[in-house]
Amino acid sequence: MKDLTRTYVHRGDGERRSRRIRGGLVFLGLAVAVTVAVQSWVPVEAGAAPVTVAMKEAAAVSALQKELEVARGELRIATAHLERWNRIFEYARQYKIASDLSASIYDAAVNERIDPDLAFPLVRLESEFKERATSPVGATGLTQLMLATAREYDKTLTKETLYDRDTNLRIGFRYLRSLIKWQRGDVQMALLAYNRGPAAVITAKELDLDASNGYDRVLLRGYRGRGVLD
């Protein structure tokens, strides 16, 4: 059977599942209301303690409320899952890349708390979304990392393992976040440090020179975010 995971068909399944859960919530809510209404009309049997009847009613309502809360939790999860795939498919369409690559970039950015709206144009500019991209100076993979830089985050890395999609994205975005923190939230200077190296940015500042080489302007054109997620 053809695997439809990460396709628009799969996306439709998520939407239908979300609608079913919403329907379940409505049903459970009505069930709680009906149960309370019916129980309020149940006569107390002769000799039965009113407190016992009230306790039974409270227990029944409590059980239904718990079921309702579970359903709400499932709906929140399904909604978040659907929203994630909506964004992944939108990025895939915008940058004309496969949905699985879009998912890897999106998830790595979110996990490293980098704004995906900055992560995608960075990968495009650095490697044109080519996993085996290699620069003349040896920068590697999707985020064009130097091996020495990458090993600051994982000493076990080799040149070949740095071509791995998820590894490259994870470390590249982690490095970018550290640069943003180093520059105290100045995304422009962090991007220049990412492209030119921290030493070049420090030297330019010391000499009171403009550190920009155009790299920052390309990435920040139309971007109004902070570079990082809360």
Backbone as JSON, one array per atom type, in Angstrom:
{
  "sequence": "MKDLTRTYVHRGDGERRSRRIRGGLVFLGLAVAVTVAVQSWVPVEAGAAPVTVAMKEAAAVSALQKELEVARGELRIATAHLERWNRIFEYARQYKIASDLSASIYDAAVNERIDPDLAFPLVRLESEFKERATSPVGATGLTQLMLATAREYDKTLTKETLYDRDTNLRIGFRYLRSLIKWQRGDVQMALLAYNRGPAAVITAKELDLDASNGYDRVLLRGYRGRGVLD",
  "N": [[0.85, -1.2, 0.0], [0.51, 2.23, -0.77], [2.46, 4.63, 0.91], [1.08, 7.26, 2.55], [1.89, 9.13, 4.28], [2.76, 12.39, 5.32], [1.69, 13.65, 3.11], [-0.75, 15.53, 1.19], [-3.04, 14.09, 1.4], [-2.67, 12.78, 3.79], [-2.71, 15.0, 5.39], [-5.4, 15.69, 5.12], [-6.54, 13.55, 6.5], [-5.82, 14.23, 9.1], [-7.32, 16.55, 9.45], [-9.91, 15.51, 9.28], [-9.84, 13.84, 11.52], [-9.6, 15.73, 13.51], [-12.09, 17.01, 13.27], [-13.74, 14.92, 14.04], [-13.05, 14.62, 16.72], [-13.86, 17.07, 17.74], [-16.59, 16.79, 17.39], [-17.01, 14.73, 19.19], [-16.48, 16.04, 21.57], [-18.64, 17.82, 21.71], [-20.72, 15.93, 21.93], [-20.06, 14.72, 24.39], [-20.3, 16.91, 26.08], [-23.05, 17.41, 25.88], [-23.91, 15.04, 26.96], [-23.11, 15.26, 29.62], [-24.75, 17.4, 30.42], [-27.32, 16.3, 30.01], [-27.24, 14.12, 31.76], [-26.98, 15.36, 34.28], [-29.41, 16.74, 34.28], [-31.33, 14.64, 34.15], [-30.7, 13.19, 36.48], [-31.39, 15.03, 38.37], [-34.09, 14.74, 38.48], [-34.56, 12.26, 39.52], [-36.32, 10.37, 41.84], [-35.9, 10.07, 45.36], [-35.42, 6.95, 46.77], [-37.5, 5.13, 49.07], [-36.35, 5.22, 52.29], [-33.76, 5.55, 51.48], [-30.67, 7.22, 51.82], [-30.42, 10.66, 51.4], [-27.91, 11.85, 51.1], [-26.34, 9.81, 50.03], [-27.42, 9.45, 47.46], [-26.86, 11.95, 46.36], [-24.1, 11.8, 46.37], [-23.66, 9.79, 44.48], [-24.62, 11.04, 42.21], [-22.79, 13.15, 42.0], [-20.44, 11.72, 41.56], [-20.95, 10.53, 39.07], [-21.18, 12.78, 37.41], [-18.62, 13.82, 37.76], [-17.07, 11.8, 36.56], [-17.87, 12.01, 33.89], [-17.0, 14.58, 33.38], [-14.26, 14.25, 33.53], [-13.85, 12.59, 31.32], [-14.55, 14.41, 29.38], [-12.51, 16.3, 29.66], [-10.3, 14.79, 28.92], [-10.94, 14.38, 26.23], [-10.79, 17.0, 25.36], [-8.08, 17.44, 25.69], [-7.07, 15.67, 23.76], [-8.07, 16.91, 21.52], [-6.66, 19.32, 21.55], [-4.09, 18.35, 21.05], [-4.45, 17.2, 18.52], [-5.14, 19.49, 17.09], [-2.8, 21.03, 17.3], [-1.07, 19.33, 15.93], [-2.2, 19.4, 13.39], [-1.91, 22.13, 12.77], [0.87, 22.27, 12.71], [1.46, 20.7, 10.42], [0.12, 22.19, 8.49], [1.72, 24.49, 8.39], [4.16, 23.37, 7.62], [3.55, 22.35, 5.05], [2.95, 24.76, 3.82], [5.41, 26.12, 3.88], [6.84, 24.32, 2.27], [5.54, 24.67, -0.16], [6.04, 27.41, -0.59], [8.85, 27.55, -0.81], [9.33, 25.68, -2.67], [10.13, 22.98, -2.19], [10.54, 19.52, -1.14], [8.06, 18.0, 1.0], [9.01, 16.46, 3.13], [11.61, 17.42, 3.59], [10.97, 20.03, 4.21], [9.6, 19.56, 6.59], [11.68, 18.62, 8.21], [13.36, 20.87, 8.41], [11.61, 22.71, 9.59], [10.93, 21.43, 12.05], [13.46, 21.15, 13.25], [14.19, 23.83, 13.54], [12.15, 24.8, 15.28], [12.61, 23.14, 17.51], [15.12, 24.04, 18.28], [14.46, 26.56, 18.94], [14.48, 28.58, 17.04], [13.15, 30.98, 14.87], [11.09, 29.76, 12.36], [10.53, 31.32, 10.12], [12.86, 32.67, 9.68], [14.68, 30.62, 9.56], [14.18, 29.06, 7.22], [14.77, 30.84, 4.93], [17.48, 31.17, 5.53], [18.61, 28.6, 5.18], [18.08, 28.3, 2.49], [19.65, 30.37, 1.36], [22.19, 29.61, 2.2], [22.66, 26.98, 1.2], [20.95, 26.4, -0.88], [19.09, 24.49, -0.33], [20.37, 22.06, -0.65], [21.52, 19.03, 0.43], [24.08, 17.92, 0.25], [25.72, 20.03, -0.17], [28.79, 21.8, -0.48], [31.15, 24.18, 0.38], [33.83, 26.17, -1.12], [35.64, 26.57, 0.95], [35.15, 24.55, 2.64], [32.79, 24.48, 4.14], [29.85, 22.8, 5.21], [26.97, 20.96, 4.14], [23.37, 21.55, 4.68], [23.15, 23.85, 6.31], [25.62, 24.88, 6.0], [27.99, 24.45, 7.7], [31.16, 24.75, 9.31], [33.4, 22.17, 10.09], [34.97, 22.37, 12.41], [33.56, 24.28, 13.88], [31.1, 22.97, 14.24], [31.92, 20.87, 15.83], [32.21, 22.02, 18.27], [29.83, 21.69, 19.42], [29.27, 19.03, 19.22], [31.52, 16.73, 19.7], [31.99, 14.32, 18.48], [31.5, 14.38, 15.82], [32.04, 13.86, 12.3], [33.29, 14.75, 9.05], [31.63, 13.49, 7.21], [29.36, 12.69, 8.74], [28.36, 15.14, 9.28], [26.99, 15.85, 7.06], [24.57, 14.69, 7.38], [21.13, 15.22, 7.34], [19.35, 15.95, 9.56], [21.15, 16.22, 11.67], [22.85, 18.26, 10.76], [21.06, 20.42, 10.47], [20.13, 20.7, 13.09], [22.46, 21.38, 14.58], [23.35, 23.61, 13.16], [21.24, 25.49, 13.56], [21.32, 25.65, 16.31], [23.79, 26.79, 16.68], [23.32, 29.29, 15.46], [21.41, 30.32, 17.23], [22.99, 30.62, 19.52], [24.67, 32.62, 18.66], [22.9, 34.76, 18.36], [22.19, 35.12, 21.0], [24.72, 35.82, 22.0], [25.05, 38.27, 20.73], [23.2, 39.67, 22.06], [20.51, 39.66, 21.22], [20.61, 41.0, 18.81], [19.82, 40.44, 15.74], [20.76, 40.99, 13.18], [23.59, 41.38, 13.47], [24.22, 38.9, 14.5], [23.66, 37.21, 12.35], [25.57, 38.1, 10.53], [27.85, 37.33, 11.89], [27.46, 34.61, 11.75], [27.79, 34.17, 9.03], [30.28, 35.45, 8.31], [31.92, 34.86, 10.38], [32.6, 35.06, 13.87], [34.95, 36.45, 14.65], [35.51, 38.26, 12.56], [33.37, 40.03, 12.77], [33.79, 41.1, 15.31], [36.25, 42.41, 14.89], [35.48, 44.32, 12.97], [33.76, 45.89, 14.48], [35.53, 46.88, 16.4], [37.15, 48.48, 14.84], [35.38, 50.33, 14.09], [33.9, 49.91, 11.74], [31.61, 49.16, 9.05], [30.13, 46.13, 9.38], [28.6, 44.74, 7.62], [28.11, 42.67, 4.79], [26.19, 42.4, 2.97], [24.88, 40.0, 3.26], [23.23, 39.88, 5.54], [21.24, 41.7, 4.83], [19.93, 40.43, 2.74], [18.77, 38.2, 4.02], [17.17, 39.4, 5.94], [15.32, 40.88, 4.6], [12.18, 42.1, 4.56], [11.67, 40.75, 6.89], [10.48, 40.76, 10.22], [10.76, 39.67, 12.67], [12.16, 38.39, 15.83], [14.07, 36.56, 15.53], [14.34, 34.41, 17.25], [12.32, 32.01, 19.03], [9.9, 32.33, 21.66]],
  "CA": [[0.0, 0.0, 0.0], [1.32, 3.44, -0.87], [2.58, 5.4, 2.14], [0.56, 8.6, 2.33], [2.37, 10.01, 5.33], [3.34, 13.66, 4.9], [1.1, 14.12, 1.87], [-1.99, 16.27, 1.43], [-4.05, 13.11, 1.85], [-2.42, 12.62, 5.22], [-3.2, 16.22, 6.01], [-6.86, 15.57, 5.18], [-6.86, 12.64, 7.6], [-5.71, 14.98, 10.34], [-8.47, 17.45, 9.55], [-11.09, 14.72, 9.61], [-9.71, 13.39, 12.9], [-9.88, 16.88, 14.36], [-13.53, 17.22, 13.27], [-14.36, 13.86, 14.85], [-12.82, 14.9, 18.14], [-14.75, 18.18, 18.1], [-17.92, 16.22, 17.52], [-17.03, 13.98, 20.44], [-16.58, 16.99, 22.66], [-20.03, 18.28, 21.77], [-21.51, 14.83, 22.44], [-19.79, 14.55, 25.82], [-20.88, 18.05, 26.78], [-24.49, 17.17, 25.97], [-24.12, 13.92, 27.87], [-23.02, 15.79, 30.98], [-25.94, 18.2, 30.69], [-28.47, 15.4, 30.12], [-27.09, 13.32, 32.98], [-27.32, 16.21, 35.42], [-30.84, 17.03, 34.24], [-32.08, 13.43, 34.5], [-30.48, 12.83, 37.87], [-32.09, 15.99, 39.23], [-35.5, 14.32, 38.56], [-34.68, 10.92, 40.09], [-36.84, 10.44, 43.2], [-35.15, 9.34, 46.38], [-36.14, 5.76, 47.2], [-37.87, 5.08, 50.48], [-35.3, 4.74, 53.18], [-32.43, 5.86, 50.97], [-30.1, 8.43, 52.38], [-30.23, 11.69, 50.38], [-26.5, 12.11, 50.89], [-25.83, 8.77, 49.15], [-27.88, 9.77, 46.1], [-26.09, 13.11, 45.92], [-22.73, 11.36, 46.11], [-23.68, 9.06, 43.22], [-24.77, 12.03, 41.15], [-21.54, 13.88, 41.88], [-19.45, 10.81, 40.98], [-21.27, 10.37, 37.65], [-20.83, 14.03, 36.74], [-17.17, 13.92, 37.79], [-16.53, 10.88, 35.56], [-18.11, 12.59, 32.57], [-16.14, 15.76, 33.24], [-12.91, 13.75, 33.25], [-13.86, 12.16, 29.92], [-14.59, 15.63, 28.57], [-11.19, 16.91, 29.72], [-9.43, 13.95, 28.09], [-11.27, 14.68, 24.83], [-10.25, 18.33, 25.07], [-6.64, 17.27, 25.52], [-6.85, 15.05, 22.45], [-8.36, 17.93, 20.5], [-5.52, 20.25, 21.53], [-2.98, 17.67, 20.39], [-4.78, 17.07, 17.1], [-5.09, 20.83, 16.5], [-1.38, 21.39, 17.18], [-0.51, 18.5, 14.86], [-2.72, 19.93, 12.13], [-1.29, 23.43, 12.54], [2.26, 22.0, 12.32], [1.5, 20.26, 9.03], [-0.27, 23.32, 7.65], [2.89, 25.35, 8.21], [5.15, 22.61, 6.85], [3.13, 22.34, 3.64], [3.04, 26.12, 3.3], [6.83, 26.37, 3.6], [7.22, 23.49, 1.13], [5.01, 25.34, -1.35], [6.7, 28.7, -0.77], [10.25, 27.39, -1.22], [9.38, 24.67, -3.74], [10.93, 21.85, -1.71], [9.74, 18.37, -0.72], [7.46, 18.19, 2.31], [9.82, 15.85, 4.19], [12.67, 18.36, 3.89], [10.32, 21.15, 4.89], [9.31, 19.11, 7.96], [12.95, 18.54, 8.94], [13.81, 22.24, 8.69], [10.66, 23.3, 10.53], [11.05, 20.79, 13.37], [14.77, 21.49, 13.82], [14.13, 25.24, 13.94], [11.3, 24.91, 16.47], [13.29, 22.48, 18.63], [16.24, 24.88, 18.71], [13.86, 27.85, 19.26], [14.75, 29.55, 15.97], [11.95, 31.3, 14.1], [11.14, 29.13, 11.03], [10.52, 32.34, 9.07], [14.25, 33.01, 9.44], [15.42, 29.39, 9.3], [14.05, 28.64, 5.83], [15.6, 31.63, 4.02], [18.9, 30.94, 5.82], [19.02, 27.36, 4.51], [18.05, 28.55, 1.03], [20.8, 31.18, 0.98], [23.45, 28.91, 2.48], [22.9, 25.74, 0.44], [19.89, 26.18, -1.86], [18.4, 23.27, 0.13], [21.11, 20.88, -1.09], [22.1, 18.39, 1.6], [25.49, 17.62, 0.03], [26.42, 21.25, -0.55], [30.1, 22.01, 0.12], [31.73, 25.42, -0.1], [35.26, 26.07, -1.42], [36.44, 26.56, 2.18], [34.83, 23.35, 3.4], [31.51, 24.53, 4.86], [29.19, 21.54, 4.86], [25.56, 20.64, 4.34], [22.27, 22.49, 4.51], [23.4, 25.13, 6.99], [27.0, 25.25, 5.67], [28.79, 24.5, 8.92], [32.53, 24.29, 9.32], [33.5, 21.03, 11.01], [35.5, 22.83, 13.69], [32.46, 24.94, 14.59], [30.12, 21.95, 14.62], [32.47, 20.03, 16.9], [32.03, 22.71, 19.55], [28.55, 21.22, 19.95], [29.31, 17.56, 19.22], [32.93, 16.4, 19.4], [32.07, 13.04, 17.76], [31.16, 14.58, 14.41], [33.02, 13.78, 11.22], [32.85, 15.48, 7.85], [30.52, 12.77, 6.59], [28.15, 12.74, 9.57], [27.83, 16.5, 9.26], [26.08, 15.95, 5.92], [23.26, 14.18, 7.76], [20.16, 16.32, 7.32], [18.87, 16.37, 10.88], [22.3, 16.65, 12.46], [23.31, 19.54, 10.24], [20.07, 21.44, 10.8], [20.09, 20.88, 14.55], [23.65, 22.1, 15.05], [23.36, 24.92, 12.52], [20.3, 26.38, 14.24], [21.8, 25.85, 17.68], [24.88, 27.76, 16.55], [22.71, 30.58, 15.19], [20.8, 30.82, 18.47], [24.06, 31.05, 20.42], [25.16, 33.9, 18.16], [21.89, 35.77, 18.69], [22.36, 35.38, 22.43], [25.99, 36.52, 22.14], [24.83, 39.63, 20.27], [22.13, 40.24, 22.89], [19.28, 39.81, 20.46], [20.82, 41.72, 17.55], [19.77, 39.4, 14.72], [21.62, 41.39, 12.05], [24.99, 41.09, 13.78], [24.33, 37.44, 14.66], [23.71, 36.63, 11.01], [26.88, 38.42, 9.96], [28.81, 36.45, 12.57], [27.22, 33.27, 11.2], [28.33, 34.14, 7.67], [31.67, 35.9, 8.2], [32.69, 34.4, 11.53], [32.56, 36.02, 14.98], [36.15, 37.28, 14.7], [35.38, 39.35, 11.59], [32.42, 40.99, 13.31], [34.47, 41.77, 16.42], [37.24, 43.31, 14.3], [34.78, 45.45, 12.34], [33.27, 46.77, 15.55], [36.68, 47.54, 17.02], [37.66, 49.48, 13.9], [34.24, 51.19, 13.76], [33.57, 49.7, 10.34], [30.35, 48.47, 8.77], [30.41, 44.69, 9.25], [27.7, 44.12, 6.66], [28.57, 42.33, 3.43], [24.97, 42.18, 2.2], [24.26, 38.74, 3.68], [22.16, 40.2, 6.49], [20.15, 42.39, 4.15], [19.18, 39.43, 1.98], [17.97, 37.37, 4.92], [16.24, 40.18, 6.76], [14.41, 41.62, 3.75], [10.79, 41.8, 4.87], [11.54, 40.01, 8.16], [10.28, 41.66, 11.36], [10.8, 38.89, 13.9], [13.31, 38.52, 16.74], [15.02, 35.49, 15.21], [14.16, 33.27, 18.16], [10.98, 31.79, 19.57], [9.82, 32.45, 23.12]],
  "C": [[0.88, 1.24, 0.0], [1.29, 4.2, 0.44], [2.16, 6.84, 1.87], [0.98, 9.57, 3.41], [3.03, 11.23, 4.73], [2.86, 14.11, 3.53], [-0.15, 14.9, 2.2], [-3.12, 15.33, 1.84], [-3.92, 12.9, 3.34], [-2.93, 13.83, 5.98], [-4.71, 16.19, 6.15], [-7.3, 14.64, 6.28], [-6.81, 13.38, 8.93], [-6.88, 15.92, 10.54], [-9.73, 16.68, 9.92], [-11.04, 14.23, 11.05], [-10.03, 14.52, 13.86], [-11.38, 17.14, 14.43], [-14.25, 16.17, 14.12], [-14.2, 14.14, 16.34], [-13.71, 16.05, 18.6], [-16.18, 17.68, 18.29], [-18.06, 15.45, 18.82], [-17.15, 14.89, 21.63], [-18.01, 17.5, 22.83], [-20.91, 17.2, 22.38], [-21.32, 14.67, 23.95], [-20.38, 15.69, 26.63], [-22.38, 17.88, 26.94], [-24.79, 16.05, 26.96], [-24.06, 14.38, 29.32], [-24.29, 16.54, 31.35], [-27.16, 17.31, 30.89], [-28.41, 14.61, 31.41], [-27.48, 14.13, 34.21], [-28.82, 16.47, 35.47], [-31.68, 15.82, 34.67], [-31.94, 13.1, 35.97], [-31.2, 13.79, 38.82], [-33.56, 15.63, 39.4], [-35.66, 12.94, 39.18], [-35.17, 11.02, 41.52], [-35.98, 9.63, 44.17], [-35.99, 8.17, 46.85], [-36.4, 5.81, 48.69], [-36.73, 4.51, 51.29], [-33.91, 5.06, 52.71], [-31.94, 7.17, 51.55], [-29.87, 9.45, 51.28], [-28.76, 11.94, 50.06], [-25.9, 11.1, 49.93], [-26.21, 9.04, 47.7], [-27.07, 10.94, 45.55], [-24.65, 12.72, 45.57], [-22.64, 10.62, 44.78], [-23.78, 10.03, 42.04], [-23.45, 12.77, 40.9], [-20.46, 13.02, 41.22], [-19.68, 10.65, 39.48], [-20.87, 11.61, 36.86], [-19.31, 14.18, 36.66], [-16.53, 13.03, 36.72], [-16.7, 11.44, 34.15], [-17.22, 13.81, 32.33], [-14.7, 15.34, 32.93], [-12.8, 13.29, 31.79], [-13.82, 13.37, 28.99], [-13.22, 16.29, 28.53], [-10.18, 16.13, 28.88], [-9.66, 14.26, 26.61], [-10.73, 16.04, 24.44], [-8.73, 18.26, 24.86], [-6.29, 16.67, 24.18], [-7.09, 16.05, 21.33], [-7.21, 18.93, 20.4], [-4.33, 19.64, 20.8], [-3.21, 17.59, 18.88], [-4.7, 18.43, 16.4], [-3.65, 21.27, 16.3], [-0.71, 20.62, 16.04], [-0.94, 19.03, 13.49], [-2.07, 21.26, 11.78], [0.17, 23.26, 12.09], [2.32, 21.62, 10.85], [1.05, 21.35, 8.07], [0.93, 24.22, 7.36], [3.97, 24.65, 7.37], [4.81, 22.61, 5.37], [3.22, 23.73, 3.03], [4.49, 26.48, 2.99], [7.3, 25.57, 2.38], [6.75, 24.14, -0.18], [5.79, 26.63, -1.64], [8.12, 28.55, -1.31], [10.45, 26.29, -2.26], [10.33, 23.51, -3.38], [9.99, 20.72, -1.3], [9.24, 18.57, 0.7], [8.29, 17.56, 3.43], [11.0, 16.75, 4.56], [12.12, 19.57, 4.64], [10.05, 20.79, 6.35], [10.59, 19.07, 8.8], [13.44, 19.93, 9.33], [12.92, 22.87, 9.75], [10.86, 22.74, 11.93], [12.38, 21.14, 14.03], [14.78, 22.94, 14.32], [13.32, 25.4, 15.23], [12.0, 24.3, 17.69], [14.45, 23.31, 19.17], [15.78, 26.32, 18.99], [14.29, 28.95, 18.29], [13.46, 29.75, 15.18], [12.04, 30.64, 12.71], [11.14, 30.15, 9.89], [11.92, 32.86, 8.77], [15.05, 31.78, 9.02], [15.36, 28.99, 7.82], [14.86, 29.5, 4.86], [17.1, 31.46, 4.28], [19.4, 29.69, 5.1], [19.04, 27.56, 3.0], [19.3, 29.32, 0.59], [22.11, 30.42, 1.15], [23.7, 27.75, 1.5], [21.92, 25.5, -0.7], [19.18, 24.85, -1.6], [19.08, 21.98, -0.36], [21.86, 20.27, 0.09], [23.59, 18.13, 1.46], [26.29, 18.86, -0.38], [27.73, 21.38, 0.23], [30.72, 23.27, -0.47], [33.21, 25.23, -0.4], [36.14, 26.02, -0.18], [36.09, 25.39, 3.09], [33.58, 23.41, 4.25], [30.59, 23.44, 4.31], [27.68, 21.56, 5.08], [24.59, 21.79, 4.21], [22.54, 23.85, 5.13], [24.85, 25.59, 6.83], [27.86, 25.5, 6.92], [30.23, 24.09, 8.64], [32.63, 23.19, 10.38], [34.0, 21.47, 12.39], [34.42, 23.5, 14.53], [31.46, 23.92, 15.1], [30.62, 21.11, 15.79], [32.45, 20.73, 18.26], [30.73, 22.25, 20.22], [28.48, 19.7, 20.01], [30.7, 17.13, 18.75], [33.07, 15.11, 18.58], [31.85, 13.19, 16.27], [32.35, 14.38, 13.48], [32.47, 14.58, 10.04], [31.61, 14.82, 7.24], [29.24, 12.86, 7.42], [27.55, 14.14, 9.58], [26.93, 16.75, 8.05], [24.68, 15.42, 6.27], [22.29, 15.34, 7.95], [19.82, 16.84, 8.71], [20.0, 16.87, 11.76], [22.76, 18.04, 12.04], [22.35, 20.67, 10.62], [20.08, 21.74, 12.3], [21.27, 21.73, 15.03], [23.72, 23.5, 14.43], [22.45, 25.91, 13.23], [20.71, 26.63, 15.69], [22.93, 26.89, 17.68], [24.31, 29.17, 16.32], [22.1, 31.16, 16.46], [21.87, 31.31, 19.44], [24.63, 32.4, 19.98], [24.19, 35.04, 18.46], [21.99, 36.13, 20.17], [23.63, 36.18, 22.69], [25.86, 37.99, 21.77], [23.65, 40.3, 20.97], [20.88, 40.58, 22.08], [19.41, 40.57, 19.16], [20.93, 40.67, 16.43], [20.69, 39.73, 13.55], [23.07, 41.01, 12.31], [25.21, 39.59, 13.96], [24.44, 36.75, 13.31], [25.05, 36.91, 10.33], [27.97, 37.57, 10.59], [28.69, 35.03, 12.04], [27.9, 33.15, 9.84], [29.83, 34.43, 7.59], [32.57, 35.32, 9.29], [32.68, 35.46, 12.62], [33.76, 36.96, 15.01], [36.06, 38.48, 13.76], [34.44, 40.44, 12.1], [33.06, 41.78, 14.46], [35.47, 42.79, 15.89], [36.58, 44.54, 13.69], [34.27, 46.42, 13.39], [34.42, 47.55, 16.17], [37.22, 48.67, 16.15], [36.57, 50.47, 13.48], [33.9, 51.14, 12.28], [32.21, 49.02, 10.21], [30.65, 47.0, 8.51], [29.6, 44.03, 8.15], [28.38, 43.85, 5.32], [27.38, 42.03, 2.52], [24.21, 40.93, 2.6], [23.05, 39.0, 4.58], [20.97, 40.85, 5.8], [19.3, 41.42, 3.34], [18.25, 38.64, 2.89], [16.9, 38.16, 5.66], [15.27, 41.01, 5.93], [12.97, 41.19, 4.03], [10.59, 41.06, 6.19], [11.45, 40.99, 9.32], [10.33, 40.92, 12.7], [12.06, 39.14, 14.73], [14.36, 37.43, 16.48], [14.83, 34.25, 16.04], [12.7, 33.2, 18.61], [11.02, 31.93, 21.09], [9.91, 31.07, 23.78]]
}
